[in-house]
Amino acid sequence: LFTAGVDVDWSSWVSGGRLVDLPTYAFERRRFWLSAGRSPVDAAGLGLDPAGHPLLHAAVPLASQDGWVLTGQLS
């Protein structure tokens, strides 16, 4: 209803809340994204096993089944 222009009484749904201004566009006025690091992160420092492959940086075994999740980065 609210998006259709109907005035909604939110007090019955949310108690103790307050209205805040949200950005209308993610790239407007200020940056919301994390800055990319310049150096690659060590897989062991994140608790991951090194994959031992030139394109794959880390390998994580799946907990619920046989298999692996492999991660890497191309630049």
C-alpha positions in Angstrom: 0.0 0.0 0.0 2.8 2.4 0.9 4.5 2.1 -2.5 1.1 2.8 -4.2 0.8 6.1 -2.3 -1.5 5.1 0.5 -0.8 6.6 3.9 0.1 3.7 6.2 0.1 3.9 10.0 3.4 2.1 10.8 3.1 2.5 14.6 1.1 -0.7 14.9 3.8 -2.7 13.0 7.0 -1.1 14.4 7.1 0.3 17.9 9.9 2.6 19.0 11.3 3.0 15.5 12.2 6.2 13.7 12.4 7.4 10.1 15.8 7.8 8.6 16.8 9.1 5.1 18.2 6.4 2.9 20.3 7.0 -0.2 18.3 6.8 -3.4 21.2 5.6 -5.5 24.3 3.6 -4.4 26.9 5.7 -6.1 25.4 9.1 -5.2 27.4 11.5 -3.0 29.5 9.0 -1.1 31.1 5.6 -1.6 29.3 2.7 0.1 31.6 -0.1 -1.2 34.8 -1.4 0.4 38.0 -0.4 -1.2 39.8 -3.3 -3.0 43.1 -4.3 -1.5 46.3 -4.0 -3.5 47.8 -7.3 -2.4 46.3 -10.8 -2.5 45.2 -12.3 0.8 47.0 -15.3 2.1 44.6 -18.3 2.1 46.1 -19.7 5.3 45.4 -16.4 7.1 41.7 -16.9 6.4 41.7 -20.5 7.7 41.7 -21.9 4.1 43.9 -24.5 2.5 46.1 -23.2 -0.4 45.0 -24.8 -3.6 48.4 -25.2 -5.1 47.3 -24.1 -8.6 48.3 -20.9 -10.5 44.7 -19.8 -11.0 43.1 -21.1 -7.8 44.1 -19.4 -4.5 42.2 -21.5 -1.9 40.3 -24.7 -1.5 37.6 -25.5 1.1 36.1 -29.0 1.6 32.3 -29.2 1.7 30.9 -30.1 5.0 27.8 -32.0 3.9 29.1 -34.0 1.0 32.2 -35.0 -0.9 33.5 -32.0 -2.9 35.4 -28.8 -2.7 34.8 -25.1 -3.1 37.7 -23.5 -5.1 38.3 -19.8 -5.1 40.6 -17.6 -7.2 41.1 -14.2 -8.7 41.8 -12.9 -12.2 43.0 -9.4 -12.8 
